[in-house]
Amino acid sequence: MGKAPLKKPGSGFLGWLGRQVGYVKKAVKTDVTQQIVHREEKVEEAKLPDKPNVTLRRTVIDEVIVKKKKS
């Protein structure tokens, strides 16, 4: 048998609400002064030979990000 899923602290509605407030607080503090100077996205697809109704898809995103220095 597998392990039981990890129970998040603060069960119920108030626990959920507290987590949502925490997510928003972290998003507000996150530095967004980065600049993406290059972005390349590749998608590769292949059908399985023994299962024609199954498609494998791989998505690769390459980015060059320059962080601006704080003055």
C-alpha positions in Angstrom: 0.0 0.0 0.0 1.1 3.5 -0.6 1.6 6.3 1.9 -1.4 8.4 2.9 -1.4 11.8 1.3 0.2 14.6 3.4 -2.5 16.5 5.3 -2.1 20.2 5.0 -2.1 22.2 8.3 -5.3 24.0 9.1 -8.1 21.7 7.8 -11.4 23.1 6.8 -12.4 26.4 5.3 -10.3 28.7 7.5 -7.2 26.6 6.8 -7.8 26.8 3.1 -8.4 30.6 3.4 -5.2 31.0 5.3 -3.2 29.2 2.6 -4.8 31.4 -0.1 -3.8 34.5 1.8 -0.3 33.1 2.1 -0.1 32.5 -1.7 -1.2 36.0 -2.5 1.2 37.5 0.1 4.1 35.6 -1.5 3.0 36.7 -5.0 3.0 40.3 -3.9 6.5 40.1 -2.5 7.9 38.3 -5.6 10.4 40.4 -7.6 9.1 40.7 -11.2 11.9 43.0 -12.5 13.3 40.2 -14.6 13.5 40.5 -18.3 13.2 37.6 -20.7 15.4 38.3 -23.7 15.0 35.0 -25.5 12.3 32.3 -25.4 12.1 29.2 -27.5 9.4 26.6 -27.2 9.5 23.2 -28.9 6.8 20.6 -28.9 7.5 17.0 -30.0 4.8 14.4 -30.5 5.0 10.7 -31.3 2.4 8.0 -31.6 3.1 4.7 -29.8 3.4 1.9 -32.5 1.5 -0.7 -30.5 -1.2 1.8 -29.3 -2.2 4.1 -32.1 -4.7 6.0 -29.9 -1.9 7.1 -27.5 0.3 10.2 -28.3 3.4 11.1 -26.3 4.0 14.8 -26.2 7.1 16.6 -24.9 7.2 20.4 -24.4 10.6 22.1 -23.9 10.8 25.8 -23.1 14.2 27.5 -23.2 14.5 31.0 -21.7 17.3 33.5 -21.2 16.4 35.7 -18.2 18.3 38.8 -17.2 17.8 40.0 -13.6 18.0 43.7 -13.2 20.3 44.9 -10.4 18.9 46.8 -7.5 20.2 50.3 -7.1 
